[in-house]
């Protein structure tokens, strides 16, 4: 029985291609991460069979368990995209291909310590571009000092910035958040921009995203 995952993936890829065309960018310049948190491994297998290779998980222990269950999918790439506590760092350091929510030196140092025997872990530094009290992430003014300190950790590779701009029905405000992150990345010489979700990934691509994190549009609503 089809769950529609393959069809949904195809539609998302078409939308990505259209957004890239509008922005005058090659479609290869955007990586799609299928956010599979709280979804069963069977659906990840369906997406994998449809050609998807990058998957995002918010919870470190769920990432750990799924990595074991899906270990036979040899070229699957796991992205840890949620806030991380230091006591859960070992799970991300062990299996993740990238980490998208780095905003504390304590976590950075623990990741680096546990990544010594593997290739450097690509990391996106999280910025709170909207100044929201309920969201994690560095303020723009804190970013420079954090990057200087984190760059000393050779087991990590700082590849870009990540943000979740404040939700808004106003497309102009959403784009403003994406542009703010793009400008910060330019100022600090970072090429990667992890931004855009199911609700706004096309705007994110048009504003420079190199990686979009899409869950609901692929796997459906979480129950």
LINRADA-V198900 format. One line per field, one symbol per residue. phi: phi as a letter, one per 20 degrees, with the letter a starting at -180 (. if undefined). A space follows every 50 residues. Layout:
phi = ???
This chain:
phi = .fenffffgfffffffffffffemdfffeceedeedgmdfgffffffffe ofcdcdcedfffggfffffdffefdfdededdgceffdggffffcfeacd cfbcfgfgffgffedfecggefcdeecefemefedeoffgfefgfffgff ffefedcedrdcbcggfbfegffffgfffffgffffgdmdeecebocgfb ffffffdogdbcdcdgfddnfed
